[in-house]
Amino acid sequence: MEELASIRLQGYAQSEGEQDVDTTGLSYPLYDHKREVVAALTVSGLSSHFEGENLEWIKLQMKQASEEISRCLGYSPSVVQR
């Protein structure tokens, strides 16, 4: 439960070596018009490619792509939930 809370707080999940040794994976949620998570955008590769500035660039590109895909699914972050 702590890990899920952390993922929700940072807005993405990151795994290192969970699927294969020396691999890293990043996943960003995709939201629909109901503001529900319906899928994830995931990228994985050699851990050496997910370091420093390259990691920050990958996270930025993924965040932008996940936001664009979510908008295409009808998601609007400006909708206030009650």
N, C-alpha and C positions, 0 to 999 in steps of 0.2 A: 504494500500500500504506500510505503514511503517513496518507492521508486516511481510509482504512478503519479504521486503528488509532485515530485520533482520534474517529471516529464511535462505535466500540465503547466507548471510554473515557467519552465524555460521555453516551452512551445515546440519541442522536438525531442526525439529519442536518439540516443547514441549508444552503440554497442561496440565493444572492442574484444575481438577474439571469441565471441560467443558462438558464431557459426563455424568459423575456421580459424586456425592459428594465423596470426599476423594479418587479420582483416578487420576493417572498421566499417560500420554501417550507420547511416543517418536516415531517419524517417520523420517526415513532416505530415501532419494531418491534412486531409482534404474535407472541407465542410460543404454541406448542401444548403438549400434555401431555408431549411428548418434550423440551421445552425448546428446540425448534428454531424459528427464525424462519419463519413461514408467510405473512406478509403485512406490510403497513405501513399505519399511519394517517397520512394526509398532509393538510396544510392549506396553501393558498397564497393570496396576495393582494398588494395593493399594498404595497411596501416601507415606505411611510409608516405603515402600520398595524402593522408589526412592529418597533416601537421602544420603548425604555425600559420603563416599567411594563407597558404593553400586551403587549410581547413576553414578559415574564416571566409574565404572566397566561395568555397563550396556551400557553406551554410547560407550565405547571402543569396546565391543563385537559387538554391532549393527553396528558401523562404519566399522569394519573389515568385517562383514558378508555382508553388503551392497556393499562394494568394491568388494568382491569376486563374489557376484551374478552379479554385473554389468560387471565384466570381462567376466563371462560366457555368457553374452548377447552381447559380442563384444566390450564393452567400453574400450577405451584406454585413460587414462588421459594424456599421452604424446603427443597426437595429437594436433597440434597447429591450432586454429581456425583463419580464415582470414575474 
